[in-house]
């Protein structure tokens, strides 16, 4: 696990900044999903987190994913996030 040092941005501050900048605070479900992952990361939780996001096209899944990618990138921890996008088609 990568340790943060004094030069690393504070993830809790970055969470709030990204929520404001992306506008996901206008959607309770989007903000909640973002905070689940963001706070898990910010508190250096050791247990791996799996989050399954589903919804119809246009429901805002990509906004949350893009915001999370920004959070990890700004905190220098892109390698700690793995994205998968199964289609659900059989």
PDB file with one MODEL, atoms N, CA, C and O in Angstrom:
MODEL        1
ATOM      1  N   UNK A   1       0.837  -1.180   0.000  1.00  0.00           N
ATOM      2  CA  UNK A   1       0.000   0.000   0.000  1.00  0.00           C
ATOM      3  C   UNK A   1       0.883   1.245   0.000  1.00  0.00           C
ATOM      4  O   UNK A   1       1.847   1.331   0.761  1.00  0.00           O
ATOM      5  N   UNK A   2       0.554   2.189  -0.842  1.00  0.00           N
ATOM      6  CA  UNK A   2       1.313   3.424  -0.953  1.00  0.00           C
ATOM      7  C   UNK A   2       0.992   4.320   0.241  1.00  0.00           C
ATOM      8  O   UNK A   2      -0.177   4.547   0.553  1.00  0.00           O
ATOM      9  N   UNK A   3       2.017   4.824   0.901  1.00  0.00           N
ATOM     10  CA  UNK A   3       1.817   5.719   2.026  1.00  0.00           C
ATOM     11  C   UNK A   3       1.834   7.163   1.541  1.00  0.00           C
ATOM     12  O   UNK A   3       2.630   7.532   0.677  1.00  0.00           O
ATOM     13  N   UNK A   4       0.963   7.956   2.098  1.00  0.00           N
ATOM     14  CA  UNK A   4       0.934   9.372   1.740  1.00  0.00           C
ATOM     15  C   UNK A   4       1.958  10.121   2.584  1.00  0.00           C
ATOM     16  O   UNK A   4       2.184   9.788   3.747  1.00  0.00           O
ATOM     17  N   UNK A   5       2.566  11.127   1.990  1.00  0.00           N
ATOM     18  CA  UNK A   5       3.514  11.949   2.735  1.00  0.00           C
ATOM     19  C   UNK A   5       2.975  13.376   2.805  1.00  0.00           C
ATOM     20  O   UNK A   5       1.846  13.643   2.395  1.00  0.00           O
ATOM     21  N   UNK A   6       3.795  14.288   3.330  1.00  0.00           N
ATOM     22  CA  UNK A   6       3.361  15.677   3.513  1.00  0.00           C
ATOM     23  C   UNK A   6       3.049  16.390   2.201  1.00  0.00           C
ATOM     24  O   UNK A   6       2.293  17.362   2.190  1.00  0.00           O
ATOM     25  N   UNK A   7       3.620  15.920   1.103  1.00  0.00           N
ATOM     26  CA  UNK A   7       3.404  16.587  -0.185  1.00  0.00           C
ATOM     27  C   UNK A   7       2.153  16.070  -0.896  1.00  0.00           C
ATOM     28  O   UNK A   7       1.702  16.675  -1.868  1.00  0.00           O
ATOM     29  N   UNK A   8       1.594  14.966  -0.425  1.00  0.00           N
ATOM     30  CA  UNK A   8       0.390  14.408  -1.043  1.00  0.00           C
ATOM     31  C   UNK A   8      -0.817  15.257  -0.649  1.00  0.00           C
ATOM     32  O   UNK A   8      -0.912  15.716   0.489  1.00  0.00           O
ATOM     33  N   UNK A   9      -1.741  15.465  -1.592  1.00  0.00           N
ATOM     34  CA  UNK A   9      -2.963  16.201  -1.242  1.00  0.00           C
ATOM     35  C   UNK A   9      -3.772  15.428  -0.201  1.00  0.00           C
ATOM     36  O   UNK A   9      -3.723  14.199  -0.154  1.00  0.00           O
ATOM     37  N   UNK A  10      -4.508  16.149   0.619  1.00  0.00           N
ATOM     38  CA  UNK A  10      -5.384  15.518   1.601  1.00  0.00           C
ATOM     39  C   UNK A  10      -6.597  14.964   0.868  1.00  0.00           C
ATOM     40  O   UNK A  10      -7.377  15.733   0.307  1.00  0.00           O
ATOM     41  N   UNK A  11      -6.774  13.641   0.861  1.00  0.00           N
ATOM     42  CA  UNK A  11      -7.898  13.060   0.123  1.00  0.00           C
ATOM     43  C   UNK A  11      -9.260  13.572   0.585  1.00  0.00           C
ATOM     44  O   UNK A  11     -10.165  13.726  -0.234  1.00  0.00           O
ATOM     45  N   UNK A  12      -9.421  13.838   1.884  1.00  0.00           N
ATOM     46  CA  UNK A  12     -10.709  14.339   2.370  1.00  0.00           C
ATOM     47  C   UNK A  12     -11.027  15.712   1.782  1.00  0.00           C
ATOM     48  O   UNK A  12     -12.179  15.997   1.457  1.00  0.00           O
ATOM     49  N   UNK A  13     -10.014  16.559   1.646  1.00  0.00           N
ATOM     50  CA  UNK A  13     -10.215  17.866   1.004  1.00  0.00           C
ATOM     51  C   UNK A  13     -10.504  17.685  -0.484  1.00  0.00           C
ATOM     52  O   UNK A  13     -11.368  18.360  -1.044  1.00  0.00           O
ATOM     53  N   UNK A  14      -9.779  16.777  -1.110  1.00  0.00           N
ATOM     54  CA  UNK A  14      -9.988  16.535  -2.539  1.00  0.00           C
ATOM     55  C   UNK A  14     -11.390  15.995  -2.810  1.00  0.00           C
ATOM     56  O   UNK A  14     -11.993  16.328  -3.830  1.00  0.00           O
ATOM     57  N   UNK A  15     -11.912  15.171  -1.911  1.00  0.00           N
ATOM     58  CA  UNK A  15     -13.275  14.655  -2.071  1.00  0.00           C
ATOM     59  C   UNK A  15     -14.247  15.822  -2.165  1.00  0.00           C
ATOM     60  O   UNK A  15     -15.082  15.873  -3.067  1.00  0.00           O
ATOM     61  N   UNK A  16     -14.135  16.754  -1.232  1.00  0.00           N
ATOM     62  CA  UNK A  16     -15.049  17.902  -1.217  1.00  0.00           C
ATOM     63  C   UNK A  16     -14.866  18.778  -2.456  1.00  0.00           C
ATOM     64  O   UNK A  16     -15.845  19.247  -3.038  1.00  0.00           O
ATOM     65  N   UNK A  17     -13.620  18.996  -2.858  1.00  0.00           N
ATOM     66  CA  UNK A  17     -13.348  19.809  -4.049  1.00  0.00           C
ATOM     67  C   UNK A  17     -13.954  19.180  -5.301  1.00  0.00           C
ATOM     68  O   UNK A  17     -14.590  19.866  -6.101  1.00  0.00           O
ATOM     69  N   UNK A  18     -13.757  17.897  -5.464  1.00  0.00           N
ATOM     70  CA  UNK A  18     -14.252  17.205  -6.656  1.00  0.00           C
ATOM     71  C   UNK A  18     -15.778  17.166  -6.663  1.00  0.00           C
ATOM     72  O   UNK A  18     -16.397  17.327  -7.715  1.00  0.00           O
ATOM     73  N   UNK A  19     -16.381  16.955  -5.509  1.00  0.00           N
ATOM     74  CA  UNK A  19     -17.850  16.966  -5.437  1.00  0.00           C
ATOM     75  C   UNK A  19     -18.390  18.314  -5.918  1.00  0.00           C
ATOM     76  O   UNK A  19     -19.342  18.369  -6.696  1.00  0.00           O
ATOM     77  N   UNK A  20     -17.780  19.384  -5.453  1.00  0.00           N
ATOM     78  CA  UNK A  20     -18.226  20.730  -5.878  1.00  0.00           C
ATOM     79  C   UNK A  20     -17.955  20.969  -7.359  1.00  0.00           C
ATOM     80  O   UNK A  20     -18.829  21.437  -8.089  1.00  0.00           O
ATOM     81  N   UNK A  21     -16.739  20.645  -7.800  1.00  0.00           N
ATOM     82  CA  UNK A  21     -16.337  20.937  -9.178  1.00  0.00           C
ATOM     83  C   UNK A  21     -17.132  20.139 -10.208  1.00  0.00           C
ATOM     84  O   UNK A  21     -17.443  20.652 -11.283  1.00  0.00           O
ATOM     85  N   UNK A  22     -17.459  18.904  -9.893  1.00  0.00           N
ATOM     86  CA  UNK A  22     -18.172  18.062 -10.859  1.00  0.00           C
ATOM     87  C   UNK A  22     -19.672  18.249 -10.809  1.00  0.00           C
ATOM     88  O   UNK A  22     -20.374  17.886 -11.753  1.00  0.00           O
ATOM     89  N   UNK A  23     -20.173  18.808  -9.724  1.00  0.00           N
ATOM     90  CA  UNK A  23     -21.611  19.013  -9.592  1.00  0.00           C
ATOM     91  C   UNK A  23     -22.362  17.769  -9.164  1.00  0.00           C
ATOM     92  O   UNK A  23     -23.592  17.745  -9.219  1.00  0.00           O
ATOM     93  N   UNK A  24     -21.644  16.723  -8.732  1.00  0.00           N
ATOM     94  CA  UNK A  24     -22.366  15.517  -8.322  1.00  0.00           C
ATOM     95  C   UNK A  24     -23.107  15.727  -7.005  1.00  0.00           C
ATOM     96  O   UNK A  24     -23.885  14.866  -6.594  1.00  0.00           O
ATOM     97  N   UNK A  25     -22.879  16.848  -6.343  1.00  0.00           N
ATOM     98  CA  UNK A  25     -23.632  17.136  -5.124  1.00  0.00           C
ATOM     99  C   UNK A  25     -25.098  17.445  -5.434  1.00  0.00           C
ATOM    100  O   UNK A  25     -25.919  17.525  -4.521  1.00  0.00           O
ATOM    101  N   UNK A  26     -25.428  17.616  -6.704  1.00  0.00           N
ATOM    102  CA  UNK A  26     -26.819  17.844  -7.107  1.00  0.00           C
ATOM    103  C   UNK A  26     -27.614  16.548  -7.181  1.00  0.00           C
ATOM    104  O   UNK A  26     -28.837  16.574  -7.318  1.00  0.00           O
ATOM    105  N   UNK A  27     -26.922  15.414  -7.092  1.00  0.00           N
ATOM    106  CA  UNK A  27     -27.583  14.113  -7.169  1.00  0.00           C
ATOM    107  C   UNK A  27     -27.168  13.290  -5.953  1.00  0.00           C
ATOM    108  O   UNK A  27     -26.005  12.907  -5.825  1.00  0.00           O
ATOM    109  N   UNK A  28     -28.112  13.023  -5.069  1.00  0.00           N
ATOM    110  CA  UNK A  28     -27.824  12.339  -3.804  1.00  0.00           C
ATOM    111  C   UNK A  28     -27.183  10.974  -4.026  1.00  0.00           C
ATOM    112  O   UNK A  28     -26.230  10.617  -3.334  1.00  0.00           O
ATOM    113  N   UNK A  29     -27.697  10.213  -4.982  1.00  0.00           N
ATOM    114  CA  UNK A  29     -27.151   8.870  -5.226  1.00  0.00           C
ATOM    115  C   UNK A  29     -25.724   8.925  -5.763  1.00  0.00           C
ATOM    116  O   UNK A  29     -24.877   8.131  -5.354  1.00  0.00           O
ATOM    117  N   UNK A  30     -25.454   9.854  -6.675  1.00  0.00           N
ATOM    118  CA  UNK A  30     -24.100   9.991  -7.217  1.00  0.00           C
ATOM    119  C   UNK A  30     -23.122  10.386  -6.115  1.00  0.00           C
ATOM    120  O   UNK A  30     -22.037   9.815  -6.003  1.00  0.00           O
ATOM    121  N   UNK A  31     -23.510  11.358  -5.311  1.00  0.00           N
ATOM    122  CA  UNK A  31     -22.622  11.809  -4.235  1.00  0.00           C
ATOM    123  C   UNK A  31     -22.384  10.680  -3.228  1.00  0.00           C
ATOM    124  O   UNK A  31     -21.264  10.506  -2.747  1.00  0.00           O
ATOM    125  N   UNK A  32     -23.413   9.928  -2.915  1.00  0.00           N
ATOM    126  CA  UNK A  32     -23.273   8.827  -1.960  1.00  0.00           C
ATOM    127  C   UNK A  32     -22.294   7.774  -2.481  1.00  0.00           C
ATOM    128  O   UNK A  32     -21.415   7.328  -1.743  1.00  0.00           O
ATOM    129  N   UNK A  33     -22.439   7.380  -3.737  1.00  0.00           N
ATOM    130  CA  UNK A  33     -21.527   6.386  -4.322  1.00  0.00           C
ATOM    131  C   UNK A  33     -20.093   6.909  -4.327  1.00  0.00           C
ATOM    132  O   UNK A  33     -19.159   6.173  -4.009  1.00  0.00           O
ATOM    133  N   UNK A  34     -19.924   8.174  -4.686  1.00  0.00           N
ATOM    134  CA  UNK A  34     -18.591   8.782  -4.705  1.00  0.00           C
ATOM    135  C   UNK A  34     -17.978   8.791  -3.308  1.00  0.00           C
ATOM    136  O   UNK A  34     -16.804   8.464  -3.135  1.00  0.00           O
ATOM    137  N   UNK A  35     -18.775   9.165  -2.323  1.00  0.00           N
ATOM    138  CA  UNK A  35     -18.261   9.228  -0.951  1.00  0.00           C
ATOM    139  C   UNK A  35     -17.898   7.843  -0.400  1.00  0.00           C
ATOM    140  O   UNK A  35     -16.937   7.721   0.359  1.00  0.00           O
ATOM    141  N   UNK A  36     -18.638   6.817  -0.763  1.00  0.00           N
ATOM    142  CA  UNK A  36     -18.311   5.461  -0.296  1.00  0.00           C
ATOM    143  C   UNK A  36     -16.881   5.116  -0.692  1.00  0.00           C
ATOM    144  O   UNK A  36     -16.085   4.678   0.139  1.00  0.00           O
ATOM    145  N   UNK A  37     -16.568   5.314  -1.950  1.00  0.00           N
ATOM    146  CA  UNK A  37     -15.224   4.969  -2.434  1.00  0.00           C
ATOM    147  C   UNK A  37     -14.197   5.973  -1.933  1.00  0.00           C
ATOM    148  O   UNK A  37     -13.124   5.590  -1.467  1.00  0.00           O
ATOM    149  N   UNK A  38     -14.524   7.257  -2.029  1.00  0.00           N
ATOM    150  CA  UNK A  38     -13.574   8.293  -1.624  1.00  0.00           C
ATOM    151  C   UNK A  38     -13.157   8.191  -0.169  1.00  0.00           C
ATOM    152  O   UNK A  38     -11.975   8.315   0.151  1.00  0.00           O
ATOM    153  N   UNK A  39     -14.112   7.968   0.706  1.00  0.00           N
ATOM    154  CA  UNK A  39     -13.788   7.882   2.123  1.00  0.00           C
ATOM    155  C   UNK A  39     -13.069   6.575   2.463  1.00  0.00           C
ATOM    156  O   UNK A  39     -12.227   6.546   3.361  1.00  0.00           O
ATOM    157  N   UNK A  40     -13.391   5.514   1.761  1.00  0.00           N
ATOM    158  CA  UNK A  40     -12.660   4.251   1.937  1.00  0.00           C
ATOM    159  C   UNK A  40     -11.185   4.478   1.600  1.00  0.00           C
ATOM    160  O   UNK A  40     -10.299   4.022   2.323  1.00  0.00           O
ATOM    161  N   UNK A  41     -10.935   5.176   0.511  1.00  0.00           N
ATOM    162  CA  UNK A  41      -9.569   5.498   0.100  1.00  0.00           C
ATOM    163  C   UNK A  41      -8.906   6.459   1.089  1.00  0.00           C
ATOM    164  O   UNK A  41      -7.768   6.242   1.503  1.00  0.00           O
ATOM    165  N   UNK A  42      -9.621   7.516   1.465  1.00  0.00           N
ATOM    166  CA  UNK A  42      -9.045   8.549   2.326  1.00  0.00           C
ATOM    167  C   UNK A  42      -8.639   8.005   3.697  1.00  0.00           C
ATOM    168  O   UNK A  42      -7.673   8.477   4.297  1.00  0.00           O
ATOM    169  N   UNK A  43      -9.375   7.022   4.182  1.00  0.00           N
ATOM    170  CA  UNK A  43      -9.077   6.463   5.502  1.00  0.00           C
ATOM    171  C   UNK A  43      -8.117   5.273   5.430  1.00  0.00           C
ATOM    172  O   UNK A  43      -7.918   4.565   6.417  1.00  0.00           O
ATOM    173  N   UNK A  44      -7.525   5.063   4.253  1.00  0.00           N
ATOM    174  CA  UNK A  44      -6.531   3.996   4.064  1.00  0.00           C
ATOM    175  C   UNK A  44      -7.052   2.634   4.511  1.00  0.00           C
ATOM    176  O   UNK A  44      -6.319   1.854   5.119  1.00  0.00           O
ATOM    177  N   UNK A  45      -8.303   2.350   4.213  1.00  0.00           N
ATOM    178  CA  UNK A  45      -8.873   1.053   4.565  1.00  0.00           C
ATOM    179  C   UNK A  45      -8.082  -0.040   3.853  1.00  0.00           C
ATOM    180  O   UNK A  45      -7.816   0.060   2.656  1.00  0.00           O
ATOM    181  N   UNK A  46      -7.716  -1.061   4.578  1.00  0.00           N
ATOM    182  CA  UNK A  46      -6.924  -2.133   3.985  1.00  0.00           C
ATOM    183  C   UNK A  46      -7.768  -3.143   3.232  1.00  0.00           C
ATOM    184  O   UNK A  46      -7.293  -3.748   2.271  1.00  0.00           O
ATOM    185  N   UNK A  47      -9.004  -3.335   3.647  1.00  0.00           N
ATOM    186  CA  UNK A  47      -9.868  -4.295   2.972  1.00  0.00           C
ATOM    187  C   UNK A  47     -10.247  -3.762   1.590  1.00  0.00           C
ATOM    188  O   UNK A  47     -10.614  -2.598   1.435  1.00  0.00           O
ATOM    189  N   UNK A  48     -10.148  -4.632   0.603  1.00  0.00           N
ATOM    190  CA  UNK A  48     -10.477  -4.244  -0.762  1.00  0.00           C
ATOM    191  C   UNK A  48     -11.957  -3.900  -0.865  1.00  0.00           C
ATOM    192  O   UNK A  48     -12.803  -4.595  -0.302  1.00  0.00           O
ATOM    193  N   UNK A  49     -12.266  -2.830  -1.582  1.00  0.00           N
ATOM    194  CA  UNK A  49     -13.647  -2.395  -1.761  1.00  0.00           C
ATOM    195  C   UNK A  49     -14.112  -2.736  -3.167  1.00  0.00           C
ATOM    196  O   UNK A  49     -13.427  -2.435  -4.144  1.00  0.00           O
ATOM    197  N   UNK A  50     -15.262  -3.356  -3.265  1.00  0.00           N
ATOM    198  CA  UNK A  50     -15.901  -3.616  -4.550  1.00  0.00           C
ATOM    199  C   UNK A  50     -17.178  -2.792  -4.583  1.00  0.00           C
ATOM    200  O   UNK A  50     -17.986  -2.863  -3.657  1.00  0.00           O
ATOM    201  N   UNK A  51     -17.366  -2.016  -5.631  1.00  0.00           N
ATOM    202  CA  UNK A  51     -18.588  -1.225  -5.777  1.00  0.00           C
ATOM    203  C   UNK A  51     -19.160  -1.497  -7.155  1.00  0.00           C
ATOM    204  O   UNK A  51     -18.504  -1.267  -8.170  1.00  0.00           O
ATOM    205  N   UNK A  52     -20.371  -1.981  -7.180  1.00  0.00           N
ATOM    206  CA  UNK A  52     -21.069  -2.249  -8.438  1.00  0.00           C
ATOM    207  C   UNK A  52     -22.063  -1.123  -8.655  1.00  0.00           C
ATOM    208  O   UNK A  52     -22.971  -0.918  -7.849  1.00  0.00           O
ATOM    209  N   UNK A  53     -21.888  -0.398  -9.745  1.00  0.00           N
ATOM    210  CA  UNK A  53     -22.812   0.685 -10.075  1.00  0.00           C
ATOM    211  C   UNK A  53     -23.616   0.265 -11.285  1.00  0.00           C
ATOM    212  O   UNK A  53     -23.067  -0.132 -12.313  1.00  0.00           O
ATOM    213  N   UNK A  54     -24.925   0.358 -11.144  1.00  0.00           N
ATOM    214  CA  UNK A  54     -25.780   0.024 -12.269  1.00  0.00           C
ATOM    215  C   UNK A  54     -26.813   1.126 -12.452  1.00  0.00           C
ATOM    216  O   UNK A  54     -27.083   1.909 -11.541  1.00  0.00           O
ATOM    217  N   UNK A  55     -27.369   1.167 -13.619  1.00  0.00           N
ATOM    218  CA  UNK A  55     -28.403   2.139 -13.906  1.00  0.00           C
ATOM    219  C   UNK A  55     -28.612   2.226 -15.405  1.00  0.00           C
ATOM    220  O   UNK A  55     -27.780   1.776 -16.193  1.00  0.00           O
ATOM    221  N   UNK A  56     -29.719   2.803 -15.778  1.00  0.00           N
ATOM    222  CA  UNK A  56     -30.010   2.952 -17.197  1.00  0.00           C
ATOM    223  C   UNK A  56     -29.060   3.977 -17.807  1.00  0.00           C
ATOM    224  O   UNK A  56     -28.443   4.769 -17.094  1.00  0.00           O
ATOM    225  N   UNK A  57     -28.950   3.955 -19.114  1.00  0.00           N
ATOM    226  CA  UNK A  57     -28.136   4.939 -19.811  1.00  0.00           C
ATOM    227  C   UNK A  57     -28.588   6.345 -19.449  1.00  0.00           C
ATOM    228  O   UNK A  57     -29.783   6.643 -19.447  1.00  0.00           O
ATOM    229  N   UNK A  58     -27.628   7.203 -19.144  1.00  0.00           N
ATOM    230  CA  UNK A  58     -27.954   8.582 -18.806  1.00  0.00           C
ATOM    231  C   UNK A  58     -28.226   8.822 -17.337  1.00  0.00           C
ATOM    232  O   UNK A  58     -28.604   9.928 -16.950  1.00  0.00           O
ATOM    233  N   UNK A  59     -28.038   7.792 -16.501  1.00  0.00           N
ATOM    234  CA  UNK A  59     -28.329   7.962 -15.081  1.00  0.00           C
ATOM    235  C   UNK A  59     -27.166   8.576 -14.292  1.00  0.00           C
ATOM    236  O   UNK A  59     -27.319   8.888 -13.111  1.00  0.00           O
ATOM    237  N   UNK A  60     -26.018   8.749 -14.931  1.00  0.00           N
ATOM    238  CA  UNK A  60     -24.908   9.443 -14.274  1.00  0.00           C
ATOM    239  C   UNK A  60     -23.781   8.569 -13.772  1.00  0.00           C
ATOM    240  O   UNK A  60     -22.932   9.036 -13.012  1.00  0.00           O
ATOM    241  N   UNK A  61     -23.752   7.313 -14.178  1.00  0.00           N
ATOM    242  CA  UNK A  61     -22.677   6.415 -13.729  1.00  0.00           C
ATOM    243  C   UNK A  61     -21.310   6.949 -14.133  1.00  0.00           C
ATOM    244  O   UNK A  61     -20.368   6.926 -13.341  1.00  0.00           O
ATOM    245  N   UNK A  62     -21.207   7.424 -15.351  1.00  0.00           N
ATOM    246  CA  UNK A  62     -19.913   7.918 -15.846  1.00  0.00           C
ATOM    247  C   UNK A  62     -19.436   9.145 -15.081  1.00  0.00           C
ATOM    248  O   UNK A  62     -18.231   9.325 -14.905  1.00  0.00           O
ATOM    249  N   UNK A  63     -20.350   9.990 -14.623  1.00  0.00           N
ATOM    250  CA  UNK A  63     -19.949  11.160 -13.831  1.00  0.00           C
ATOM    251  C   UNK A  63     -19.255  10.722 -12.550  1.00  0.00           C
ATOM    252  O   UNK A  63     -18.229  11.285 -12.167  1.00  0.00           O
ATOM    253  N   UNK A  64     -19.815   9.722 -11.895  1.00  0.00           N
ATOM    254  CA  UNK A  64     -19.225   9.226 -10.647  1.00  0.00           C
ATOM    255  C   UNK A  64     -17.871   8.580 -10.929  1.00  0.00           C
ATOM    256  O   UNK A  64     -16.898   8.835 -10.219  1.00  0.00           O
ATOM    257  N   UNK A  65     -17.809   7.755 -11.954  1.00  0.00           N
ATOM    258  CA  UNK A  65     -16.556   7.085 -12.291  1.00  0.00           C
ATOM    259  C   UNK A  65     -15.476   8.102 -12.641  1.00  0.00           C
ATOM    260  O   UNK A  65     -14.342   7.981 -12.177  1.00  0.00           O
ATOM    261  N   UNK A  66     -15.809   9.088 -13.443  1.00  0.00           N
ATOM    262  CA  UNK A  66     -14.827  10.116 -13.812  1.00  0.00           C
ATOM    263  C   UNK A  66     -14.361  10.911 -12.594  1.00  0.00           C
ATOM    264  O   UNK A  66     -13.184  11.255 -12.493  1.00  0.00           O
ATOM    265  N   UNK A  67     -15.267  11.202 -11.679  1.00  0.00           N
ATOM    266  CA  UNK A  67     -14.891  11.915 -10.456  1.00  0.00           C
ATOM    267  C   UNK A  67     -13.944  11.066  -9.608  1.00  0.00           C
ATOM    268  O   UNK A  67     -12.985  11.589  -9.040  1.00  0.00           O
ATOM    269  N   UNK A  68     -14.205   9.769  -9.518  1.00  0.00           N
ATOM    270  CA  UNK A  68     -13.327   8.885  -8.751  1.00  0.00           C
ATOM    271  C   UNK A  68     -11.945   8.776  -9.388  1.00  0.00           C
ATOM    272  O   UNK A  68     -10.932   8.771  -8.689  1.00  0.00           O
ATOM    273  N   UNK A  69     -11.910   8.689 -10.696  1.00  0.00           N
ATOM    274  CA  UNK A  69     -10.621   8.644 -11.396  1.00  0.00           C
ATOM    275  C   UNK A  69      -9.830   9.919 -11.094  1.00  0.00           C
ATOM    276  O   UNK A  69      -8.623   9.858 -10.860  1.00  0.00           O
ATOM    277  N   UNK A  70     -10.501  11.065 -11.098  1.00  0.00           N
ATOM    278  CA  UNK A  70      -9.839  12.336 -10.764  1.00  0.00           C
ATOM    279  C   UNK A  70      -9.291  12.312  -9.341  1.00  0.00           C
ATOM    280  O   UNK A  70      -8.158  12.733  -9.109  1.00  0.00           O
ATOM    281  N   UNK A  71     -10.074  11.829  -8.393  1.00  0.00           N
ATOM    282  CA  UNK A  71      -9.630  11.781  -7.003  1.00  0.00           C
ATOM    283  C   UNK A  71      -8.348  10.963  -6.875  1.00  0.00           C
ATOM    284  O   UNK A  71      -7.378  11.416  -6.268  1.00  0.00           O
ATOM    285  N   UNK A  72      -8.344   9.778  -7.436  1.00  0.00           N
ATOM    286  CA  UNK A  72      -7.166   8.913  -7.332  1.00  0.00           C
ATOM    287  C   UNK A  72      -5.975   9.526  -8.067  1.00  0.00           C
ATOM    288  O   UNK A  72      -4.839   9.427  -7.603  1.00  0.00           O
ATOM    289  N   UNK A  73      -6.234  10.157  -9.207  1.00  0.00           N
ATOM    290  CA  UNK A  73      -5.153  10.786  -9.968  1.00  0.00           C
ATOM    291  C   UNK A  73      -4.550  11.950  -9.180  1.00  0.00           C
ATOM    292  O   UNK A  73      -3.328  12.047  -9.062  1.00  0.00           O
ATOM    293  N   UNK A  74      -5.395  12.835  -8.640  1.00  0.00           N
ATOM    294  CA  UNK A  74      -4.908  13.993  -7.893  1.00  0.00           C
ATOM    295  C   UNK A  74      -4.141  13.590  -6.642  1.00  0.00           C
ATOM    296  O   UNK A  74      -3.253  14.314  -6.192  1.00  0.00           O
ATOM    297  N   UNK A  75      -4.480  12.447  -6.089  1.00  0.00           N
ATOM    298  CA  UNK A  75      -3.804  11.978  -4.877  1.00  0.00           C
ATOM    299  C   UNK A  75      -2.616  11.070  -5.190  1.00  0.00           C
ATOM    300  O   UNK A  75      -2.015  10.496  -4.281  1.00  0.00           O
ATOM    301  N   UNK A  76      -2.280  10.939  -6.466  1.00  0.00           N
ATOM    302  CA  UNK A  76      -1.126  10.141  -6.867  1.00  0.00           C
ATOM    303  C   UNK A  76      -1.299   8.661  -6.611  1.00  0.00           C
ATOM    304  O   UNK A  76      -0.329   7.960  -6.321  1.00  0.00           O
ATOM    305  N   UNK A  77      -2.539   8.172  -6.717  1.00  0.00           N
ATOM    306  CA  UNK A  77      -2.798   6.771  -6.390  1.00  0.00           C
ATOM    307  C   UNK A  77      -3.589   6.066  -7.484  1.00  0.00           C
ATOM    308  O   UNK A  77      -4.386   5.174  -7.194  1.00  0.00           O
ATOM    309  N   UNK A  78      -3.380   6.455  -8.725  1.00  0.00           N
ATOM    310  CA  UNK A  78      -4.126   5.851  -9.832  1.00  0.00           C
ATOM    311  C   UNK A  78      -3.981   4.342  -9.877  1.00  0.00           C
ATOM    312  O   UNK A  78      -4.899   3.634 -10.291  1.00  0.00           O
ATOM    313  N   UNK A  79      -2.815   3.847  -9.446  1.00  0.00           N
ATOM    314  CA  UNK A  79      -2.573   2.403  -9.500  1.00  0.00           C
ATOM    315  C   UNK A  79      -3.410   1.630  -8.474  1.00  0.00           C
ATOM    316  O   UNK A  79      -3.459   0.400  -8.520  1.00  0.00           O
ATOM    317  N   UNK A  80      -4.057   2.330  -7.561  1.00  0.00           N
ATOM    318  CA  UNK A  80      -4.871   1.654  -6.548  1.00  0.00           C
ATOM    319  C   UNK A  80      -6.315   1.446  -7.000  1.00  0.00           C
ATOM    320  O   UNK A  80      -7.121   0.874  -6.266  1.00  0.00           O
ATOM    321  N   UNK A  81      -6.642   1.908  -8.199  1.00  0.00           N
ATOM    322  CA  UNK A  81      -8.011   1.776  -8.688  1.00  0.00           C
ATOM    323  C   UNK A  81      -8.023   0.897  -9.934  1.00  0.00           C
ATOM    324  O   UNK A  81      -7.206   1.063 -10.840  1.00  0.00           O
ATOM    325  N   UNK A  82      -8.954  -0.027  -9.958  1.00  0.00           N
ATOM    326  CA  UNK A  82      -9.134  -0.878 -11.113  1.00  0.00           C
ATOM    327  C   UNK A  82     -10.587  -0.781 -11.542  1.00  0.00           C
ATOM    328  O   UNK A  82     -11.492  -1.026 -10.744  1.00  0.00           O
ATOM    329  N   UNK A  83     -10.815  -0.423 -12.802  1.00  0.00           N
ATOM    330  CA  UNK A  83     -12.160  -0.293 -13.334  1.00  0.00           C
ATOM    331  C   UNK A  83     -12.486  -1.464 -14.239  1.00  0.00           C
ATOM    332  O   UNK A  83     -11.624  -1.975 -14.953  1.00  0.00           O
ATOM    333  N   UNK A  84     -13.736  -1.877 -14.201  1.00  0.00           N
ATOM    334  CA  UNK A  84     -14.219  -2.930 -15.075  1.00  0.00           C
ATOM    335  C   UNK A  84     -15.608  -2.512 -15.565  1.00  0.00           C
ATOM    336  O   UNK A  84     -16.372  -1.883 -14.832  1.00  0.00           O
ATOM    337  N   UNK A  85     -15.917  -2.861 -16.786  1.00  0.00           N
ATOM    338  CA  UNK A  85     -17.209  -2.444 -17.344  1.00  0.00           C
ATOM    339  C   UNK A  85     -17.873  -3.606 -18.094  1.00  0.00           C
ATOM    340  O   UNK A  85     -17.912  -3.616 -19.324  1.00  0.00           O
ATOM    341  N   UNK A  86     -18.388  -4.572 -17.351  1.00  0.00           N
ATOM    342  CA  UNK A  86     -19.101  -5.660 -18.020  1.00  0.00           C
ATOM    343  C   UNK A  86     -20.403  -5.144 -18.622  1.00  0.00           C
ATOM    344  O   UNK A  86     -21.040  -4.255 -18.056  1.00  0.00           O
ATOM    345  N   UNK A  87     -20.795  -5.689 -19.748  1.00  0.00           N
ATOM    346  CA  UNK A  87     -21.992  -5.192 -20.425  1.00  0.00           C
ATOM    347  C   UNK A  87     -23.267  -5.799 -19.899  1.00  0.00           C
ATOM    348  O   UNK A  87     -24.337  -5.215 -20.069  1.00  0.00           O
ATOM    349  N   UNK A  88     -23.191  -6.947 -19.267  1.00  0.00           N
ATOM    350  CA  UNK A  88     -24.377  -7.615 -18.773  1.00  0.00           C
ATOM    351  C   UNK A  88     -25.122  -8.362 -19.876  1.00  0.00           C
ATOM    352  O   UNK A  88     -26.192  -8.921 -19.633  1.00  0.00           O
ATOM    353  N   UNK A  89     -24.564  -8.375 -21.086  1.00  0.00           N
ATOM    354  CA  UNK A  89     -25.193  -9.074 -22.204  1.00  0.00           C
ATOM    355  C   UNK A  89     -24.801 -10.553 -22.144  1.00  0.00           C
ATOM    356  O   UNK A  89     -23.628 -10.890 -21.982  1.00  0.00           O
ATOM    357  N   UNK A  90     -25.795 -11.423 -22.277  1.00  0.00           N
ATOM    358  CA  UNK A  90     -25.509 -12.864 -22.256  1.00  0.00           C
ATOM    359  C   UNK A  90     -25.339 -13.421 -23.633  1.00  0.00           C
ATOM    360  O   UNK A  90     -25.094 -14.617 -23.789  1.00  0.00           O
TER     361      UNK A  90
ENDMDL
END
